[in-house]
C-alpha cells in the first residue's frame, strides 16, 4: 500500500514504477524489450499462440520517450521507429533516464516512509480518542437508580411486604373471610388490616349482577334526543339551471404562407461521388521536405456498398470507405474508415482507430478530417485532369480489392521483407 503521492519530474512519474505522461493524463510505464518484440514481431510459427492486442497510439509514444527515441503522436510512425530500433539493437534505456529513475525512487521511498509513519501515529491517536469517548459515554449511560443492587433490594422489600399477614387488633379491625353467595358458588374475599368493612348490597345478597350501562344505551339515548330535536330544514333544489358563459372565440389571424428560403447549398450531383478532387491539408503541408511540391488528391467512386475513395496525401495514401451514400448536399459530416500506409517506410495502418469524417457541400466541394497523423483537416473541390492515369481509371471494385489487401498477413510479410 502506497502512502505518498507520486514524485514528478521532467514528464516522468514514480510511485513504485516509472511512468511517462504523453498528454491528457495518459500515463504508461516502460514495457520490456520482450513485450515490445511480442507486439511488433509476433512469432507466427506458433499456431496456437494468440496474437497480442495492438495498444493505443499514445502507448507507442510513451515507449519512444522511455527509450530516448524521438516521440511521435502518429501511431504508424511511432511503431516504425520502435521496430527500427528493435531490429538494429538500439532499443536500450539511456543512462540519463536510468539515473533519473534512481533519484525518483530514493525520493519516493523516503516520502512514502514518512507518510506511513504519520499515518500510523494518526491512527493511534484516533484509537485513543475513540476509547476515551466510549468510556465517557458508558459512564453517562449508567443511571444510579437502576443498579442491580438497588433492583435486588426493591424486589426483596416487595416480597417481604407481600408475606406480612394482618394482625388481630380487636374485633373491629379483624379481617375475617367474607363469603358472598353468587348462585351456588362462594367467593371468598380477603381484606387487609386497616381496611373498612363494606356491607354486601342487596343485589349481592340475592345473587344478582347489575349490568353496567353499555355504549349502545348511550347511542340509543343520543338517537332519541336527536329525534326529539327538530331536523334542520334544507332548502329544496330549484329547477333553475346555472348558465355558464362561454369565453368569446378569438379570431385566428390568417396564416401567411412562408416563402421557402433557398438553401445555401447547391444540389448534390452524381459527379460529386465520381470525381477527382484536388485537396489541401494544412496539418500535413510542410512536414516533410520530400513532399513539399506534392499535389494532394482524392478520387471517389460509389457502388451498392457505399462510397469508396483513393486518397493521396503525400506521406500517407490508401483507401477510405463510407457505408452511407449521401443523397443531398449538407454540412453534416459522414463518418468513414480508412486503410493505408506511411510512404517513407511503407508501414501499413488499419483497424478501428483509423477513422475520419467528410461532408459533401455540393457543386463539387468537400471538407473533412482524417486521422492519419493526428486529426488532419482537409478541403477540396473537383477539377478536370487531362491525360490517362491509373488512379483515374480505378473503379469501386479496384478500390475495394486494395482495401482488402491491408490486413495482418500483409503487414507481417512486409515487415519480414523490410527487416529480414
C-alpha positions as CSV (number, residue, x, y, z in Angstrom):
1,X,0.0,0.0,0.0
2,X,1.4,3.4,-1.1
3,X,1.1,6.3,1.3
4,X,2.9,9.1,-0.6
5,X,1.8,10.7,-3.8
6,X,3.9,10.1,-7.0
7,X,7.1,12.1,-7.5
8,X,7.1,14.0,-10.8
9,X,10.0,15.4,-12.8
10,X,10.6,16.1,-16.5
11,X,7.4,14.4,-17.6
12,X,8.2,11.2,-15.6
13,X,6.2,10.0,-12.6
14,X,7.4,7.5,-10.0
15,X,5.2,5.6,-7.4
16,X,7.0,2.3,-7.3
17,X,7.1,2.2,-11.1
18,X,8.3,4.7,-13.6
19,X,5.6,6.3,-15.7
20,X,5.7,8.9,-18.5
21,X,2.8,11.2,-19.3
22,X,2.1,11.9,-23.0
23,X,-0.9,14.3,-22.7
24,X,-4.5,14.1,-21.5
25,X,-3.3,12.3,-18.3
26,X,-2.3,9.3,-20.4
27,X,0.5,7.6,-18.3
28,X,2.3,4.4,-19.3
29,X,5.1,2.6,-17.7
30,X,8.1,1.2,-19.6
31,X,7.5,-2.1,-21.5
32,X,10.3,-4.6,-21.6
33,X,12.0,-5.5,-24.8
34,X,10.4,-9.0,-24.9
35,X,7.0,-7.3,-24.6
36,X,7.7,-4.9,-27.4
37,X,9.0,-7.7,-29.5
38,X,5.9,-9.8,-29.0
39,X,3.8,-6.9,-30.2
40,X,5.9,-5.7,-33.2
41,X,7.3,-9.1,-34.2
42,X,4.9,-11.8,-33.1
43,X,6.0,-15.4,-33.6
44,X,3.8,-16.7,-36.4
45,X,5.2,-20.2,-36.2
46,X,3.2,-20.9,-33.0
47,X,-0.2,-21.6,-34.4
48,X,-1.8,-21.8,-31.0
49,X,-0.4,-18.6,-29.8
50,X,-2.9,-15.8,-29.5
51,X,-1.7,-12.6,-31.3
52,X,-1.2,-9.7,-28.9
53,X,-3.6,-6.9,-28.9
54,X,-2.4,-3.7,-30.6
55,X,-2.0,-1.0,-28.0
56,X,-3.3,2.6,-28.4
57,X,-1.3,5.2,-30.2
58,X,-0.1,7.1,-27.1
59,X,1.3,3.9,-25.7
60,X,3.8,3.8,-28.6
61,X,4.6,7.4,-28.0
62,X,5.3,6.7,-24.3
63,X,7.7,3.9,-25.2
64,X,9.6,6.1,-27.5
65,X,10.2,8.5,-24.6
66,X,11.1,5.7,-22.2
67,X,13.8,4.5,-24.6
68,X,15.1,8.0,-25.5
69,X,13.8,8.0,-29.1
70,X,12.1,10.9,-30.9
71,X,8.4,10.8,-29.9
72,X,5.6,10.9,-32.4
73,X,1.8,11.2,-32.0
74,X,1.3,9.3,-35.2
75,X,0.7,5.7,-34.4
76,X,2.2,4.3,-37.6
77,X,5.4,6.5,-37.4
78,X,5.8,5.6,-33.7
79,X,5.5,1.9,-34.4
80,X,8.0,2.2,-37.2
81,X,10.6,4.0,-35.0
82,X,10.2,1.3,-32.3
83,X,10.5,-1.5,-34.8
84,X,13.6,0.0,-36.4
85,X,15.3,0.5,-33.1
86,X,14.4,-3.1,-32.1
87,X,15.8,-4.6,-35.3
88,X,19.0,-2.6,-35.1
89,X,19.6,-3.4,-31.4
90,X,19.3,0.2,-30.4
91,X,16.3,-0.2,-28.1
92,X,18.0,0.5,-24.8
93,X,17.2,2.8,-21.9
94,X,19.5,5.9,-21.9
95,X,21.8,6.5,-18.9
96,X,20.1,9.8,-18.2
97,X,16.7,8.2,-17.8
98,X,18.2,5.4,-15.6
99,X,19.8,8.0,-13.3
100,X,16.5,9.9,-13.1
101,X,14.6,6.8,-12.2
102,X,17.1,6.1,-9.4
103,X,16.8,9.6,-7.9
104,X,12.9,9.4,-8.1
105,X,13.0,6.0,-6.4
106,X,15.0,7.3,-3.5
107,X,12.9,10.4,-3.0
108,X,9.7,8.4,-3.2
109,X,10.9,5.7,-0.8
110,X,11.7,8.4,1.8
111,X,8.4,10.3,1.3
112,X,6.5,7.0,1.5
113,X,8.3,6.0,4.7
114,X,7.5,9.4,6.3
115,X,3.8,9.3,5.2
116,X,3.4,5.7,6.5
117,X,4.8,6.8,10.0
118,X,2.5,9.8,10.0
119,X,-0.5,7.5,9.1
120,X,0.3,5.1,12.0
121,X,0.6,7.9,14.5
122,X,-2.7,9.4,13.4
123,X,-4.4,6.1,13.6
124,X,-3.0,5.5,17.2
125,X,-4.2,8.9,18.3
126,X,-7.6,8.3,16.8
127,X,-7.9,5.0,18.6
128,X,-7.1,6.6,22.0
129,X,-9.6,9.4,21.4
130,X,-12.3,6.8,20.4
131,X,-11.7,4.7,23.6
132,X,-11.8,7.7,25.8
133,X,-15.0,8.9,24.2
134,X,-16.5,5.5,24.6
135,X,-15.6,5.4,28.3
136,X,-17.3,8.7,28.9
137,X,-20.4,7.6,27.1
138,X,-20.6,4.4,29.1
139,X,-20.4,6.3,32.5
140,X,-23.1,8.7,31.4
141,X,-25.4,6.0,30.2
142,X,-25.3,4.1,33.6
143,X,-28.2,5.5,35.9
144,X,-27.7,5.4,39.7
145,X,-31.3,4.4,40.4
146,X,-31.4,1.3,38.3
147,X,-28.2,-0.5,39.6
148,X,-28.5,-4.3,40.2
149,X,-28.2,-3.9,44.0
150,X,-31.0,-1.4,44.1
151,X,-33.2,-3.6,41.9
152,X,-32.5,-6.6,44.3
153,X,-33.2,-4.6,47.4
154,X,-36.5,-3.3,45.9
155,X,-37.6,-6.8,44.9
156,X,-36.8,-8.2,48.4
157,X,-38.7,-5.4,50.0
158,X,-41.7,-6.1,47.8
159,X,-41.6,-9.8,48.6
160,X,-41.4,-9.1,52.3
161,X,-44.4,-6.8,52.2
162,X,-46.5,-9.4,50.4
163,X,-45.6,-12.1,53.1
164,X,-46.7,-9.9,56.1
165,X,-50.1,-11.0,57.5
166,X,-52.6,-8.7,59.1
167,X,-52.5,-8.8,62.9
168,X,-55.6,-9.0,65.1
169,X,-56.2,-5.6,66.6
170,X,-59.6,-6.1,68.4
171,X,-62.8,-7.2,66.9
172,X,-63.4,-4.1,64.9
173,X,-60.1,-4.4,62.9
174,X,-60.3,-8.1,62.3
175,X,-60.1,-9.3,58.7
176,X,-62.5,-12.3,58.5
177,X,-63.3,-14.1,55.3
178,X,-66.4,-12.8,53.8
179,X,-68.4,-15.3,51.7
180,X,-70.8,-13.9,49.1
181,X,-73.2,-16.3,47.6
182,X,-73.4,-16.0,43.8
183,X,-75.7,-18.7,42.7
184,X,-74.3,-22.0,44.0
185,X,-70.7,-20.6,44.1
186,X,-69.0,-19.0,47.0
187,X,-66.4,-16.2,46.5
188,X,-64.0,-15.7,49.4
189,X,-62.6,-12.2,49.6
190,X,-59.8,-11.2,52.0
191,X,-59.3,-7.7,53.3
192,X,-56.0,-6.5,54.6
193,X,-55.7,-4.9,58.0
194,X,-56.7,-1.3,58.2
195,X,-59.4,-1.6,55.6
196,X,-63.0,-0.6,56.3
197,X,-65.5,-3.4,56.1
198,X,-68.1,-2.9,53.4
199,X,-71.6,-4.5,53.8
200,X,-72.9,-6.5,50.9
201,X,-75.5,-4.8,48.8
202,X,-79.0,-6.2,48.3
203,X,-78.1,-7.4,44.8
204,X,-75.1,-9.2,46.1
205,X,-77.2,-11.0,48.8
206,X,-79.7,-12.1,46.3
207,X,-77.0,-13.2,43.9
208,X,-77.9,-10.7,41.2
209,X,-75.4,-8.9,39.0
210,X,-76.1,-5.4,37.9
211,X,-75.0,-4.9,34.3
212,X,-73.1,-1.8,33.6
213,X,-74.6,0.6,31.1
214,X,-73.3,-0.3,27.6
215,X,-72.4,2.1,24.8
216,X,-75.5,1.0,22.9
217,X,-77.7,2.6,25.6
218,X,-75.8,5.9,25.2
219,X,-76.2,5.7,21.5
220,X,-80.0,5.0,21.9
221,X,-80.3,8.0,24.2
222,X,-78.5,10.1,21.7
223,X,-80.7,8.9,18.9
224,X,-83.8,9.7,21.0
225,X,-82.5,13.1,21.8
226,X,-81.8,13.7,18.1
227,X,-85.3,12.6,17.1
228,X,-86.8,14.9,19.6
229,X,-84.9,17.8,18.3
230,X,-86.4,19.3,15.1
231,X,-84.5,18.4,12.0
232,X,-82.9,21.4,10.2
233,X,-84.8,22.4,7.1
234,X,-82.8,22.0,4.0
235,X,-83.6,24.2,1.0
236,X,-85.2,22.3,-1.8
237,X,-83.3,22.3,-5.1
238,X,-84.8,24.5,-7.6
239,X,-85.2,23.8,-11.2
240,X,-83.2,26.8,-12.3
241,X,-80.1,25.9,-14.3
242,X,-76.9,27.8,-13.8
243,X,-75.8,29.2,-17.1
244,X,-72.0,29.2,-17.8
245,X,-70.9,31.8,-20.1
246,X,-68.5,30.5,-22.8
247,X,-65.5,32.6,-23.5
248,X,-65.7,34.6,-26.6
249,X,-64.0,33.0,-29.5
250,X,-60.8,34.7,-30.5
251,X,-60.5,35.3,-34.2
252,X,-57.5,33.5,-35.5
253,X,-55.2,35.5,-37.7
254,X,-55.0,34.3,-41.2
255,X,-51.9,32.2,-41.8
256,X,-49.4,33.7,-44.1
257,X,-47.6,31.3,-46.3
258,X,-43.9,31.5,-45.6
259,X,-41.8,31.6,-48.7
260,X,-39.4,28.8,-48.8
261,X,-35.9,30.1,-48.4
262,X,-33.5,28.9,-50.9
263,X,-30.9,26.5,-49.5
264,X,-27.4,27.9,-49.1
265,X,-26.0,24.7,-50.5
266,X,-26.4,23.7,-54.2
267,X,-27.8,20.3,-55.1
268,X,-25.6,17.2,-54.9
269,X,-25.0,15.8,-58.4
270,X,-23.9,12.4,-59.4
271,X,-20.5,13.8,-60.4
272,X,-19.8,14.7,-56.7
273,X,-19.4,10.9,-56.0
274,X,-17.5,10.0,-59.1
275,X,-14.9,12.8,-59.4
276,X,-11.2,13.7,-58.9
277,X,-10.7,16.2,-56.1
278,X,-7.7,18.4,-55.7
279,X,-7.4,18.8,-51.9
280,X,-5.3,20.8,-49.4
281,X,-4.4,19.7,-45.8
282,X,-2.6,22.4,-43.8
283,X,-1.9,19.9,-41.0
284,X,0.4,17.9,-43.3
285,X,1.8,20.6,-45.6
286,X,5.5,21.5,-44.9
287,X,6.0,18.5,-42.5
288,X,8.3,16.6,-44.9
289,X,10.6,18.2,-47.4
290,X,10.3,15.3,-49.9
291,X,6.6,16.2,-50.3
292,X,6.8,20.0,-50.4
293,X,5.5,20.2,-54.0
294,X,3.3,17.2,-53.9
295,X,-0.3,17.6,-55.1
296,X,-2.8,16.0,-52.7
297,X,-5.8,14.4,-54.2
298,X,-8.9,12.2,-53.6
299,X,-10.7,10.1,-56.2
300,X,-14.3,9.0,-55.3
301,X,-16.4,6.1,-56.7
302,X,-19.6,4.5,-55.5
303,X,-21.4,1.2,-55.7
304,X,-24.1,-0.7,-53.8
305,X,-21.9,-1.0,-50.6
306,X,-21.4,2.8,-50.3
307,X,-18.7,5.3,-51.4
308,X,-15.0,4.4,-52.0
309,X,-12.2,6.8,-52.2
310,X,-8.5,6.7,-53.1
311,X,-6.6,9.3,-51.1
312,X,-3.1,10.6,-51.7
313,X,-1.8,13.0,-49.0
314,X,1.9,12.7,-49.9
315,X,3.3,10.9,-46.9
316,X,0.1,9.0,-46.5
317,X,-2.0,7.2,-49.0
318,X,-4.7,4.5,-49.1
319,X,-8.4,3.7,-49.4
320,X,-11.4,5.2,-47.5
321,X,-14.9,3.8,-47.3
322,X,-18.3,5.3,-46.4
323,X,-21.1,2.9,-45.6
324,X,-23.6,5.7,-46.1
325,X,-24.1,7.2,-49.6
326,X,-25.1,10.9,-49.4
327,X,-28.2,12.0,-51.3
328,X,-28.1,15.8,-50.8
329,X,-25.6,18.5,-50.0
330,X,-25.1,19.1,-46.3
331,X,-22.7,20.5,-43.8
332,X,-23.3,17.3,-41.7
333,X,-20.2,15.1,-41.8
334,X,-20.5,11.4,-42.7
335,X,-18.1,9.0,-40.8
336,X,-15.8,6.8,-42.8
337,X,-12.9,4.3,-42.2
338,X,-9.6,4.1,-43.9
339,X,-6.7,1.7,-44.5
340,X,-3.4,2.8,-45.9
341,X,0.3,3.1,-45.5
342,X,3.0,5.6,-44.5
343,X,5.1,6.0,-47.6
344,X,8.6,6.7,-46.1
345,X,8.9,3.1,-44.6
346,X,5.7,1.5,-46.2
347,X,4.2,0.9,-42.8
348,X,0.6,-0.3,-43.0
349,X,-2.2,1.1,-40.8
350,X,-5.7,-0.5,-40.4
351,X,-8.1,-1.1,-37.6
352,X,-10.9,0.5,-35.6
353,X,-8.7,3.6,-34.8
354,X,-8.4,4.5,-38.5
355,X,-11.4,6.8,-38.8
356,X,-12.4,10.1,-40.4
357,X,-15.4,12.3,-41.5
358,X,-16.4,14.0,-44.7
359,X,-19.1,16.5,-45.7
360,X,-20.4,17.0,-49.3
361,X,-21.2,20.7,-49.7
362,X,-22.4,20.3,-53.3
363,X,-21.2,21.9,-56.5
364,X,-18.1,19.7,-56.3
365,X,-16.9,20.9,-52.9
366,X,-15.9,18.7,-49.9
367,X,-14.4,19.1,-46.4
368,X,-13.5,16.7,-43.6
369,X,-10.9,15.3,-41.3
370,X,-8.8,12.1,-41.4
371,X,-6.7,10.5,-38.6
372,X,-3.5,9.6,-40.5
373,X,-1.3,12.0,-38.5
374,X,-3.4,13.0,-35.6
375,X,-6.6,14.8,-36.7
376,X,-5.8,16.2,-40.2
377,X,-8.4,18.6,-41.6
378,X,-8.7,18.8,-45.4
379,X,-10.9,20.5,-48.0
380,X,-11.1,20.4,-51.8
381,X,-13.0,20.7,-55.0
382,X,-13.4,18.8,-58.2
383,X,-11.3,19.6,-61.2
384,X,-10.7,18.2,-64.7
385,X,-7.4,16.3,-65.1
386,X,-6.0,15.8,-68.6
387,X,-4.2,12.6,-69.7
388,X,-4.7,9.0,-68.8
389,X,-3.9,7.9,-65.2
390,X,-4.0,4.5,-63.5
391,X,-5.7,6.1,-60.4
392,X,-8.2,7.9,-62.6
393,X,-9.2,4.6,-64.3
394,X,-9.7,3.0,-60.9
395,X,-13.2,1.7,-60.2
396,X,-15.0,1.0,-57.0
397,X,-14.2,-2.7,-57.3
398,X,-10.5,-1.9,-57.7
399,X,-10.5,0.2,-54.5
400,X,-12.3,-2.5,-52.6
401,X,-9.7,-5.0,-53.7
402,X,-6.9,-2.7,-52.5
403,X,-8.8,-2.2,-49.2
404,X,-8.8,-6.0,-48.6
405,X,-5.1,-6.1,-49.2
406,X,-4.4,-4.1,-46.0
407,X,-4.5,-6.9,-43.4
408,X,-2.4,-8.6,-40.7
409,X,-0.8,-11.1,-43.0
410,X,0.3,-8.5,-45.5
411,X,1.6,-6.4,-42.6
412,X,3.8,-9.2,-41.3
413,X,5.0,-10.1,-44.8
414,X,6.0,-6.5,-45.4
415,X,7.8,-6.4,-42.1
416,X,9.8,-9.5,-42.8
417,X,10.7,-8.2,-46.3
418,X,11.8,-4.9,-44.8
419,X,13.9,-6.2,-41.9
420,X,14.7,-9.8,-42.9
